Amino acid sequence: MPNTKLSPKALKKFIITLLVPLPVIGLICFLIGEHTLKLNLQHISHSYVNQIESIVDELRDENLQALYDAATCQQIQKDLLFEAFLREMVIIKDRKIVCSSKRSEIELAQIKHRMPASMLKSGEYLFDIPYDEGSVRSLLVVNQDKHNPDRSAISIIDQSYIDVRLGLDDDDRISQSVMTVSGEIYPSNSHIEANRFLTTSHSTHLNIQVSIVPSAKLKNELYANSILFSIPISLFLSMLWHLITYWYQTKGSLAEKIKKALKTNEFFLVYQPIIDSSTTEIKGIEALIRWNSSRVGFIGPDVFIPVAEQHGLINDITDFVLERVLSDWNENKTQNLHMSINVPPSYLSQDACLDKLSTFAQRYKTQGLKLCVEITERQLLKENDRNVLKEIQQMGVDVSIDDFGTGYTSLSVLQNSEFNYLKIDRCFINTIGIESVNSPVLDTIINLGHSMNVLMVAEGVETKEQADYLLSQGVQLLQGYYFYRPLSIEDVLETLQH
């Protein structure tokens, strides 16, 4: 695959690609966070309303019991003795307090002089109850006797419970919490200006609403989370964009780069020896093309060969390989050394290419090289391709079936094909010494090669165990890292001289 090392220009481009979307991603993350914050505030304010509703609804039930079920004031006092969030309940008749749950004619007696008549009707009200030190705004729950409009039960909620239910004491998520009842607000000195984070929830059945403003801590968490989320998201999107762009540029313009590389000498060949299994003497060489791009670095054949095939450049690459072998071996004549070169189907299907192949065969011969073309097994499926093999061999070119065993060739097709070498794919060689589904297939291929009287080449030999087993089974030629890795022309020539 291509070299992953980035050039300074590419690194600069990557950094720019990272920084450009950061403000946009940051804004999106902020807006999403702000929306989430508002939903959270809505949930908080709604929970406050629900808690106030539960208190009011319970006290309303107490009011109704006091109005209709209690026979005496003492019974009311007894029933409400342990009511937690009730400060006091009074029964008012003809604007006079006739019963108090606290058993005393307290300052509430002054209510009758200050409380408007409208507050004696059923509902919820905020009322400033006077004390010696001043007054305390309290929430009153009033139920008017439906049988006697001059008689009402008033429950006064303990202020501390209201504060807790509104989060005024211990909820660090909010900076302000204000309850509005019939146009009056609690706490009495509260004032909230409209802002983007102000959130209000209304009771479904009471004349109550609660408005809250988030605390600085909650807003700072929003800003911090926006930054924390935007950076990795921006990094991910930038990397994704960089990879897509790189892939597009590589794939989209790789064909043009291949054309240029053929002219600028960026392609080169390496040679992997093929040895005699019994003597370890080098009997042949396979020429392998490599590409060292001046811009990208090393690009493997698995990347550029498919692109060359798609864009009709594979024949040009084949010509390059055939010509470069002659150039590399120009001053170094050998004696009947087999030179294997991979040839694509498109090359063998064109008369002009076959003519060139015939010329190359003669030129190779003058260099002491025996040209051998390696074709894939799938090329044997078409009758026309099989007939070309005979023509090729008449030119003095050997034929090797590459990657045998991985295709779908039938025995009848093999019997009607003319070839000199059967090259066993490395996936079968790897099964030697281990139990595998493909293990029996290897022996079958070897037996088939013997019965057809062709030379067999085992590729991908990497261990002594594999080499020994193949020798014991009569496989004549071996190729792989156990013997030689692909070598430069200088190294392979030096190896041949020893």
RODO-2510 file (C-alpha; in nm, 4 decimals, decimal comma):
residues 498
     n   res          X          Y          Z
     1     m     0,0000     0,0000     0,0000
     2     p     0,1143     0,3637    -0,0360
     3     n     0,3627     0,5051     0,2061
     4     t     0,1745     0,6675     0,4937
     5     k     0,4399     0,9324     0,5630
     6     l     0,2979     1,2761     0,4914
     7     s     0,4962     1,5379     0,3071
     8     p     0,5099     1,8909     0,4600
     9     k     0,2630     2,0068     0,1973
    10     a     0,0259     1,7204     0,2714
    11     l     0,0639     1,7797     0,6467
    12     k    -0,0181     2,1485     0,6027
    13     k    -0,3228     2,0554     0,3968
    14     f    -0,4340     1,8097     0,6641
    15     i    -0,4020     2,0726     0,9395
    16     i    -0,6035     2,3204     0,7338
    17     t    -0,8631     2,0532     0,6686
    18     l    -0,8812     1,9983     1,0451
    19     l    -0,9119     2,3668     1,1369
    20     v    -1,1604     2,4771     0,8705
    21     p    -1,4606     2,2746     0,9953
    22     l    -1,3816     2,3351     1,3639
    23     p    -1,5814     2,6614     1,3984
    24     v    -1,8772     2,5134     1,2120
    25     i    -1,8683     2,1903     1,4110
    26     g    -1,8230     2,3936     1,7293
    27     l    -2,1314     2,6030     1,6445
    28     i    -2,3349     2,2920     1,5652
    29     c    -2,2237     2,1256     1,8892
    30     f    -2,3094     2,4459     2,0792
    31     l    -2,6569     2,4642     1,9240
    32     i    -2,7174     2,0973     1,9967
    33     g    -2,5885     2,1471     2,3515
    34     e    -2,8067     2,4561     2,3921
    35     h    -3,1100     2,2615     2,2732
    36     t    -3,0226     1,9810     2,5151
    37     l    -2,9808     2,2355     2,7948
    38     k    -3,3220     2,3852     2,7227
    39     l    -3,4789     2,0398     2,7251
    40     n    -3,3059     1,9747     3,0574
    41     l    -3,4308     2,3070     3,1964
    42     q    -3,7792     2,2243     3,0745
    43     h    -3,7577     1,8958     3,2598
    44     i    -3,6372     2,0705     3,5783
    45     s    -3,9065     2,3387     3,5712
    46     h    -4,1719     2,0788     3,4942
    47     s    -4,0568     1,8705     3,7930
    48     y    -4,0852     2,1795     4,0155
    49     v    -4,4395     2,2359     3,8943
    50     n    -4,5259     1,8701     3,9589
    51     q    -4,3931     1,8936     4,3151
    52     i    -4,5958     2,2085     4,3864
    53     e    -4,9010     2,0418     4,2333
    54     s    -4,8648     1,7391     4,4603
    55     i    -4,8540     1,9631     4,7704
    56     v    -5,1495     2,1743     4,6598
    57     d    -5,3568     1,8703     4,5636
    58     e    -5,2928     1,7043     4,8994
    59     l    -5,3829     2,0170     5,0948
    60     r    -5,6922     2,0648     4,8839
    61     d    -5,8030     1,7200     4,9949
    62     e    -5,7355     1,8249     5,3552
    63     n    -5,9415     2,1405     5,3027
    64     l    -6,2360     1,9417     5,1728
    65     q    -6,2172     1,6998     5,4643
    66     a    -6,2123     1,9916     5,7088
    67     l    -6,5120     2,1558     5,5393
    68     y    -6,7325     1,8498     5,4996
    69     d    -6,6090     1,5655     5,7200
    70     a    -6,4802     1,7242     6,0428
    71     a    -6,7458     1,7611     6,3077
    72     t    -6,5415     1,9858     6,5390
    73     c    -6,2347     2,2110     6,5308
    74     q    -6,0595     1,9660     6,7629
    75     q    -6,0960     1,6923     6,5013
    76     i    -5,9398     1,9192     6,2392
    77     q    -5,6505     1,9917     6,4717
    78     k    -5,6027     1,6218     6,5405
    79     d    -5,6163     1,5240     6,1715
    80     l    -5,3571     1,7862     6,0755
    81     l    -5,1254     1,7471     6,3719
    82     f    -4,8543     1,5629     6,1736
    83     e    -4,9043     1,7220     5,8313
    84     a    -4,5474     1,7977     5,7241
    85     f    -4,5694     2,0837     5,4791
    86     l    -4,8761     2,2594     5,6263
    87     r    -4,7928     2,5739     5,8200
    88     e    -5,1518     2,6240     5,9294
    89     m    -5,5090     2,5658     5,8211
    90     v    -5,7862     2,8038     5,9182
    91     i    -6,1573     2,7855     5,8696
    92     i    -6,3065     3,1252     5,7935
    93     k    -6,6740     3,1994     5,8252
    94     d    -6,8204     3,5384     5,7582
    95     r    -6,4617     3,6672     5,7235
    96     k    -6,3801     3,5505     6,0752
    97     i    -6,1395     3,2718     6,1797
    98     v    -6,3513     3,0110     6,3531
    99     c    -6,0884     2,7359     6,3692
   100     s    -5,7091     2,7088     6,3450
   101     s    -5,5077     2,3883     6,3164
   102     k    -5,2485     2,5447     6,5494
   103     r    -5,5015     2,5900     6,8325
   104     s    -5,4402     2,9647     6,8586
   105     e    -5,5843     3,2918     6,7403
   106     i    -5,2454     3,3933     6,5920
   107     e    -5,1605     3,6828     6,3702
   108     l    -5,3771     3,5199     6,1098
   109     a    -5,6589     3,6978     6,2767
   110     q    -5,5323     4,0008     6,0892
   111     i    -5,6000     3,8284     5,7626
   112     k    -5,9645     3,9134     5,7794
   113     h    -5,8730     4,2818     5,7604
   114     r    -5,6242     4,2460     5,4725
   115     m    -5,7364     3,9513     5,2630
   116     p    -5,9639     4,0568     4,9805
   117     a    -6,2916     3,8777     4,9415
   118     s    -6,1759     3,7323     4,6127
   119     m    -5,9186     3,5198     4,7990
   120     l    -6,1909     3,3397     4,9878
   121     k    -6,2996     3,1694     4,6690
   122     s    -6,1490     2,8340     4,5685
   123     g    -5,8040     2,8719     4,4158
   124     e    -5,4345     2,9240     4,4854
   125     y    -5,3015     3,2587     4,5997
   126     l    -4,9865     3,4293     4,7184
   127     f    -5,0460     3,6398     5,0261
   128     d    -4,8131     3,8440     5,2440
   129     i    -4,8844     3,7317     5,6005
   130     p    -4,7902     4,0065     5,8495
   131     y    -4,5573     3,9429     6,1413
   132     d    -4,3834     4,1650     6,3897
   133     e    -4,0663     4,1735     6,1793
   134     g    -4,2552     4,2359     5,8585
   135     s    -4,4421     4,0020     5,6315
   136     v    -4,3809     3,6640     5,4701
   137     r    -4,5195     3,5800     5,1300
   138     s    -4,6913     3,2436     5,1505
   139     l    -4,8832     3,0138     4,9211
   140     l    -5,2466     2,9712     5,0197
   141     v    -5,4722     2,6899     4,9047
   142     v    -5,8366     2,7959     4,9395
   143     n    -6,1545     2,5901     4,9109
   144     q    -6,4905     2,7581     4,9408
   145     d    -6,7765     2,5633     5,0969
   146     k    -7,0121     2,4881     4,8103
   147     h    -7,3034     2,4884     5,0534
   148     n    -7,2081     2,8149     5,2249
   149     p    -7,0157     3,0742     5,0157
   150     d    -6,9270     3,2651     5,3329
   151     r    -6,7315     2,9707     5,4708
   152     s    -6,3831     2,8680     5,3403
   153     a    -6,0875     2,6486     5,4354
   154     i    -5,7457     2,8056     5,3865
   155     s    -5,4255     2,5993     5,4019
   156     i    -5,1006     2,7927     5,4301
   157     i    -4,7988     2,6009     5,2954
   158     d    -4,4818     2,6098     5,5005
   159     q    -4,2339     2,8420     5,3283
   160     s    -3,9387     2,6031     5,3670
   161     y    -4,1204     2,3365     5,1662
   162     i    -4,1921     2,5794     4,8869
   163     d    -3,8238     2,6787     4,8757
   164     v    -3,7161     2,3145     4,8559
   165     r    -3,9720     2,2325     4,5858
   166     l    -3,8492     2,5286     4,3811
   167     g    -3,4823     2,4372     4,4233
   168     l    -3,4048     2,7666     4,5928
   169     d    -3,1727     2,6184     4,8519
   170     d    -2,9735     2,3304     4,7088
   171     d    -3,0105     2,3021     4,3301
   172     d    -2,6811     2,4232     4,1828
   173     r    -2,8179     2,3785     3,8301
   174     i    -3,0207     2,6991     3,8509
   175     s    -2,9473     3,0567     3,9496
   176     q    -3,3100     3,1688     3,9805
   177     s    -3,6426     2,9974     4,0313
   178     v    -3,9637     3,1976     4,0449
   179     m    -4,3184     3,0766     4,0962
   180     t    -4,6059     3,2831     3,9608
   181     v    -4,9545     3,2422     4,1088
   182     s    -5,2392     3,4510     3,9696
   183     g    -5,0003     3,7249     3,8616
   184     e    -4,8082     3,7385     4,1907
   185     i    -4,4541     3,6023     4,2202
   186     y    -4,2650     3,4025     4,4807
   187     p    -4,0189     3,4893     4,6318
   188     s    -4,1601     3,8403     4,6620
   189     n    -3,8376     4,0186     4,5739
   190     s    -3,7684     3,8091     4,2614
   191     h    -3,7190     3,9567     3,9181
   192     i    -3,6307     3,7627     3,6050
   193     e    -3,5511     3,9340     3,2813
   194     a    -3,6269     3,7547     2,9580
   195     n    -3,3217     3,5763     2,8121
   196     r    -3,2509     3,2863     2,5792
   197     f    -3,2249     3,0370     2,8649
   198     l    -3,5362     3,1439     3,0568
   199     t    -3,7648     2,8401     3,0814
   200     t    -4,1236     2,8327     3,2055
   201     s    -4,3551     2,5417     3,2793
   202     h    -4,7288     2,5718     3,3524
   203     s    -4,9446     2,3561     3,5715
   204     t    -5,2077     2,1584     3,3844
   205     h    -5,4842     2,2246     3,6382
   206     l    -5,3627     2,4948     3,8737
   207     n    -5,3098     2,8665     3,8196
   208     i    -4,9360     2,8208     3,8795
   209     q    -4,6254     2,8476     3,6647
   210     v    -4,2550     2,8155     3,7429
   211     s    -3,9750     3,0000     3,5604
   212     i    -3,6085     2,9137     3,6006
   213     v    -3,2730     3,0431     3,4789
   214     p    -2,9702     2,8095     3,4596
   215     s    -2,6695     2,8658     3,6785
   216     a    -2,3310     2,9741     3,5453
   217     k    -2,2048     2,6246     3,6266
   218     l    -2,4639     2,4614     3,4000
   219     k    -2,3944     2,7060     3,1160
   220     n    -2,0187     2,6594     3,1525
   221     e    -2,0704     2,2854     3,1229
   222     l    -2,2531     2,3533     2,7974
   223     y    -1,9618     2,5563     2,6606
   224     a    -1,7035     2,3036     2,7809
   225     n    -1,8955     2,0105     2,6336
   226     s    -1,9329     2,1968     2,3035
   227     i    -1,5557     2,2327     2,2828
   228     l    -1,4836     1,8784     2,4015
   229     f    -1,7254     1,7265     2,1510
   230     s    -1,6436     1,9555     1,8588
   231     i    -1,2698     1,8799     1,8587
   232     p    -1,2914     1,4980     1,8159
   233     i    -1,5883     1,5298     1,5787
   234     s    -1,4002     1,7857     1,3710
   235     l    -1,0917     1,5639     1,3784
   236     f    -1,2949     1,2622     1,2687
   237     l    -1,4674     1,4506     0,9855
   238     s    -1,1399     1,6064     0,8754
   239     m    -0,9670     1,2693     0,8675
   240     l    -1,2641     1,1211     0,6824
   241     w    -1,2590     1,4050     0,4310
   242     h    -0,8821     1,3745     0,3962
   243     l    -0,9060     1,0001     0,3353
   244     i    -1,1927     1,0380     0,0876
   245     t    -1,0082     1,3136    -0,0938
   246     y    -0,6862     1,1135    -0,0928
   247     w    -0,8686     0,8037    -0,2145
   248     y    -1,0454     0,9996    -0,4853
   249     q    -0,7285     1,1695    -0,5994
   250     t    -0,5366     0,8440    -0,5873
   251     k    -0,7989     0,6418    -0,7693
   252     g    -0,9221     0,9147    -0,9959
   253     s    -0,5852     1,0356    -1,1163
   254     l    -0,3841     0,7197    -1,0610
   255     a    -0,4247     0,6282    -1,4261
   256     e    -0,2639     0,9589    -1,5249
   257     k     0,0091     0,9045    -1,2687
   258     i     0,0747     0,5596    -1,4181
   259     k     0,1132     0,7145    -1,7637
   260     k     0,3534     0,9712    -1,6261
   261     a     0,5435     0,7124    -1,4226
   262     l     0,6022     0,5036    -1,7340
   263     k     0,7673     0,8058    -1,8931
   264     t     0,9618     0,9283    -1,5906
   265     n     1,1140     0,5946    -1,4999
   266     e     0,9401     0,5596    -1,1633
   267     f     0,8661     0,1928    -1,2247
   268     f     1,1399    -0,0606    -1,1663
   269     l     1,1787    -0,4373    -1,1526
   270     v     1,2805    -0,6797    -0,8831
   271     y     1,3634    -1,0435    -0,9457
   272     q     1,2765    -1,3466    -0,7348
   273     p     1,4775    -1,6628    -0,8073
   274     i     1,3109    -1,9999    -0,8665
   275     i     1,5281    -2,2887    -0,7468
   276     d     1,5617    -2,6592    -0,8166
   277     s     1,4095    -2,8403    -0,5163
   278     s     1,6778    -3,1111    -0,5107
   279     t     1,9913    -2,9033    -0,5772
   280     t     1,8747    -2,5519    -0,4665
   281     e     2,0328    -2,4266    -0,7899
   282     i     1,8655    -2,1251    -0,9454
   283     k     1,6739    -2,2389    -1,2539
   284     g     1,4606    -1,9370    -1,3241
   285     i     1,3721    -1,5824    -1,2314
   286     e     1,0364    -1,4096    -1,1994
   287     a     1,0357    -1,0410    -1,2910
   288     l     0,8096    -0,8335    -1,0644
   289     i     0,7173    -0,4691    -1,1257
   290     r     0,7324    -0,2121    -0,8466
   291     w     0,6479     0,1592    -0,8293
   292     n     0,8177     0,4241    -0,6190
   293     s     0,6136     0,7394    -0,6781
   294     s     0,8001     1,0678    -0,6401
   295     r     0,4936     1,2215    -0,4741
   296     v     0,3339     0,9411    -0,2729
   297     g     0,6113     0,6923    -0,2160
   298     f     0,5911     0,3191    -0,2635
   299     i     0,2696     0,1976    -0,4272
   300     g     0,2117    -0,1766    -0,4344
   301     p     0,1073    -0,3744    -0,7436
   302     d    -0,2193    -0,4657    -0,5701
   303     v    -0,3083    -0,0950    -0,5966
   304     f    -0,1904     0,0134    -0,9401
   305     i    -0,2345    -0,3092    -1,1421
   306     p    -0,6187    -0,3141    -1,1075
   307     v    -0,6281     0,0565    -1,2013
   308     a    -0,4075    -0,0092    -1,5023
   309     e    -0,6412    -0,2904    -1,6106
   310     q    -0,9490    -0,0674    -1,5715
   311     h    -0,7993     0,2166    -1,7754
   312     g    -0,6434     0,0089    -2,0520
   313     l    -0,2844     0,0663    -1,9396
   314     i    -0,1948    -0,2896    -1,8444
   315     n    -0,0521    -0,3701    -2,1882
   316     d     0,1763    -0,0664    -2,1656
   317     i     0,2970    -0,1922    -1,8296
   318     t     0,3562    -0,5392    -1,9783
   319     d     0,5613    -0,3851    -2,2586
   320     f     0,7580    -0,1905    -1,9979
   321     v     0,8383    -0,5094    -1,8042
   322     l     0,9403    -0,6994    -2,1154
   323     e     1,1621    -0,4129    -2,2280
   324     r     1,3094    -0,3393    -1,8846
   325     v     1,4205    -0,7020    -1,8393
   326     l     1,6262    -0,6714    -2,1574
   327     s     1,7674    -0,3398    -2,0377
   328     d     1,8596    -0,4805    -1,6954
   329     w     2,0240    -0,7894    -1,8446
   330     n     2,1799    -0,6176    -2,1434
   331     e     2,5409    -0,6683    -2,0358
   332     n     2,4853    -0,9922    -1,8508
   333     k     2,4266    -1,2915    -2,0709
   334     t     2,3222    -1,6150    -1,9057
   335     q     2,2781    -1,9720    -2,0188
   336     n     1,9140    -2,0752    -2,0705
   337     l     1,7808    -1,9008    -1,7623
   338     h     1,4024    -1,8931    -1,7514
   339     m     1,2597    -1,5420    -1,7134
   340     s     0,8957    -1,5483    -1,6032
   341     i     0,6757    -1,2454    -1,6654
   342     n     0,3093    -1,2022    -1,5778
   343     v     0,1054    -1,1352    -1,8894
   344     p    -0,2604    -1,0211    -1,8720
   345     p    -0,5398    -1,1669    -2,0882
   346     s    -0,5716    -0,8440    -2,2875
   347     y    -0,2124    -0,8764    -2,4070
   348     l    -0,2644    -1,2230    -2,5493
   349     s    -0,5916    -1,1290    -2,7182
   350     q    -0,4374    -0,8695    -2,9522
   351     d    -0,2463    -0,9676    -3,2639
   352     a    -0,0161    -0,6664    -3,2372
   353     c     0,0855    -0,7690    -2,8841
   354     l     0,1447    -1,1285    -2,9965
   355     d     0,3724    -0,9990    -3,2701
   356     k     0,5656    -0,7995    -3,0122
   357     l     0,5830    -1,1046    -2,7881
   358     s     0,7389    -1,3041    -3,0724
   359     t     1,0004    -1,0333    -3,1213
   360     f     1,0719    -1,0189    -2,7493
   361     a     1,1190    -1,3971    -2,7422
   362     q     1,3973    -1,3712    -3,0008
   363     r     1,5623    -1,0797    -2,8242
   364     y     1,5504    -1,2690    -2,4940
   365     k     1,7111    -1,5668    -2,6602
   366     t     2,0088    -1,3557    -2,7690
   367     q     2,0506    -1,2563    -2,4030
   368     g     2,0553    -1,6196    -2,2946
   369     l     1,7081    -1,5898    -2,1434
   370     k     1,4149    -1,8222    -2,2013
   371     l     1,0970    -1,6156    -2,1954
   372     c     0,8130    -1,7667    -1,9938
   373     v     0,4753    -1,5979    -1,9660
   374     e     0,2662    -1,6568    -1,6555
   375     i    -0,1069    -1,6537    -1,7111
   376     t    -0,3830    -1,7028    -1,4559
   377     e    -0,5928    -2,0145    -1,4438
   378     r    -0,9099    -1,8271    -1,5366
   379     q    -0,7588    -1,7453    -1,8767
   380     l    -0,7974    -2,1119    -1,9698
   381     l    -1,1769    -2,0944    -1,9549
   382     k    -1,2114    -1,9460    -2,3059
   383     e    -1,1273    -2,1651    -2,6036
   384     n    -0,9703    -1,8759    -2,7945
   385     d    -0,7301    -1,8127    -2,5080
   386     r    -0,6341    -2,1803    -2,4962
   387     n    -0,5629    -2,1788    -2,8724
   388     v    -0,3328    -1,8771    -2,8252
   389     l    -0,1167    -2,0838    -2,5902
   390     k    -0,0182    -2,3124    -2,8769
   391     e     0,0759    -2,0134    -3,0877
   392     i     0,2841    -1,8712    -2,8063
   393     q     0,4746    -2,1937    -2,7588
   394     q     0,5467    -2,2054    -3,1311
   395     m     0,7257    -1,8731    -3,0826
   396     g     0,9599    -2,0432    -2,8384
   397     v     0,7863    -1,8990    -2,5316
   398     d     0,7085    -2,1225    -2,2336
   399     v     0,3707    -2,1004    -2,0612
   400     s     0,3157    -2,1222    -1,6861
   401     i    -0,0305    -2,1491    -1,5283
   402     d    -0,0150    -1,9129    -1,2286
   403     d    -0,2074    -1,9460    -0,8996
   404     f    -0,3292    -2,2916    -0,9930
   405     g    -0,6048    -2,4320    -0,7737
   406     t    -0,7743    -2,0992    -0,6992
   407     g    -0,9814    -2,0865    -1,0176
   408     y    -1,2538    -2,3013    -1,1679
   409     t    -1,0727    -2,4901    -1,4421
   410     s    -1,2048    -2,8375    -1,5133
   411     l    -0,9791    -3,1345    -1,5870
   412     s    -1,1037    -3,1481    -1,9447
   413     v    -0,9926    -2,7887    -1,9989
   414     l    -0,6488    -2,8687    -1,8589
   415     q    -0,6131    -3,1696    -2,0837
   416     n    -0,6849    -2,9538    -2,3888
   417     s    -0,4406    -2,6784    -2,2894
   418     e    -0,0755    -2,6535    -2,3857
   419     f     0,1491    -2,5338    -2,1034
   420     n     0,4909    -2,6106    -1,9557
   421     y     0,4650    -2,5184    -1,5890
   422     l     0,1973    -2,5548    -1,3229
   423     k     0,2432    -2,2972    -1,0491
   424     i     0,0849    -2,4021    -0,7173
   425     d    -0,0692    -2,1115    -0,5254
   426     r     0,0783    -2,0215    -0,1865
   427     c    -0,2537    -2,0799    -0,0083
   428     f    -0,2006    -2,4551    -0,0574
   429     i     0,1676    -2,4388     0,0391
   430     n     0,0660    -2,2792     0,3701
   431     t    -0,1317    -2,5928     0,4624
   432     i     0,1808    -2,8044     0,4900
   433     g     0,2243    -2,9214     0,8477
   434     i    -0,1220    -2,8143     0,9605
   435     e    -0,4670    -2,9634     0,9365
   436     s    -0,6673    -2,7648     0,6871
   437     v    -0,9532    -2,8055     0,4445
   438     n    -0,7052    -2,7320     0,1642
   439     s    -0,4452    -2,9846     0,2815
   440     p    -0,5711    -3,2782     0,0693
   441     v    -0,6066    -3,0464    -0,2305
   442     l    -0,2304    -2,9847    -0,2381
   443     d    -0,1514    -3,3532    -0,2814
   444     t    -0,4195    -3,3792    -0,5503
   445     i    -0,2652    -3,0890    -0,7443
   446     i     0,0801    -3,2432    -0,7169
   447     n    -0,0470    -3,5789    -0,8427
   448     l    -0,2264    -3,4005    -1,1263
   449     g     0,0952    -3,2251    -1,2286
   450     h     0,2850    -3,5549    -1,2338
   451     s     0,0150    -3,7247    -1,4415
   452     m     0,0202    -3,4401    -1,6949
   453     n     0,3987    -3,4527    -1,7128
   454     v     0,4503    -3,0795    -1,6508
   455     l     0,6995    -2,9059    -1,4274
   456     m     0,5536    -2,7762    -1,1031
   457     v     0,6525    -2,4559    -0,9261
   458     a     0,5513    -2,4093    -0,5620
   459     e     0,5334    -2,0402    -0,4742
   460     g     0,5297    -1,8876    -0,1290
   461     v     0,7685    -2,1389     0,0313
   462     e     0,8698    -1,9870     0,3628
   463     t     0,9847    -2,2730     0,5879
   464     k     1,2195    -2,5690     0,5734
   465     e     0,9304    -2,7996     0,6551
   466     q     0,7474    -2,6822     0,3446
   467     a     1,0570    -2,7180     0,1253
   468     d     1,1292    -3,0706     0,2525
   469     y     0,7719    -3,1863     0,2027
   470     l     0,7514    -3,0500    -0,1523
   471     l     1,0839    -3,2167    -0,2359
   472     s     0,9547    -3,5477    -0,0987
   473     q     0,6442    -3,5151    -0,3188
   474     g     0,8488    -3,4551    -0,6320
   475     v     0,7706    -3,0855    -0,6847
   476     q     1,0623    -2,9818    -0,9052
   477     l     1,0813    -2,6028    -0,8570
   478     l     1,0395    -2,3856    -0,5477
   479     q     1,0004    -2,0110    -0,5000
   480     g     0,9648    -1,8128    -0,1798
   481     y     1,1200    -1,6177     0,1058
   482     y     1,2780    -1,9313     0,2508
   483     f     1,5244    -1,9179    -0,0369
   484     y     1,5203    -1,5649    -0,1786
   485     r     1,3216    -1,2502    -0,1423
   486     p     1,2703    -1,0335    -0,4526
   487     l     1,6135    -0,8882    -0,5357
   488     s     1,7382    -0,5874    -0,7254
   489     i     1,9106    -0,6536    -1,0566
   490     e     2,2482    -0,5943    -0,8922
   491     d     2,1801    -0,8414    -0,6126
   492     v     2,0379    -1,1113    -0,8375
   493     l     2,3373    -1,0875    -1,0733
   494     e     2,5750    -1,1118    -0,7798
   495     t     2,3815    -1,4163    -0,6534
   496     l     2,4053    -1,5877    -0,9920
   497     q     2,7828    -1,5406    -0,9992
   498     h     2,8321    -1,7406    -0,6782
***
